[in-house]
Amino acid sequence: MAIFIAPYLSQDARTLCRDFDVGYLDFVGNARITFDTVFIEGGRSAGITRRDEEPARKW
C-alpha cells in the first residue's frame, strides 16, 4: 500500500489519490488510509492561508 504525505493536498490531489488507491496524509489534517479491514478518513475544509504580519512585531 502506498501513502502520499505532503504539507497540503488540494481536493483534486486527494481525488487523484483515491482514484489510484493511494492513501494520503497532509499537515493540515486531511487523511485517508485504508488497508485490510482498517479505514481511516478525516479532513479539514479550510485551505492554507498566508499571514502578512511578521511574528517579531508582536513583541
ROVEX-830235 format. One record per residue (C-alpha): residue in one letter; x, y, z. Coordinates in steps of 0.1 Angstrom, whole numbers, plus 5000, padded with zeros to 4 digits. Layout:
// ROVEX-830235
AXYZ;...
This chain:
// ROVEX-830235
M500050005000;A501350344991;I500850655012;F501451004999;I502451265026;A502751645018;P502351975036;Y499052035018;L496951834994;S494252004973;Q490851844967;D492051754932;A495151584946;R493151394972;T490651274945;L493551154923;C495050964953;R491650794959;D491250714922;F494550534922;D494050364956;V496850564972;G496550675009;Y497251035018;L498151255047;D498851625049;F499951865077;V496652045075;G494651745087;N493451575055;A493951205056;R492750885041;I494450555049;T492950215041;F494449865043;D492949525051;T489949595074;V491249945085;F489750265071;I490750605084;E489550925068;G489451285080;G489751625067;R489551995070;S487852225045;A490052535052;G492952595030;I496352725039;T496453105044;R499453325045;R500053565073;D501253905062;E502454025096;E505853935110;P505853735142;A508653955156;R506454265155;K504154125182;W506954165208;
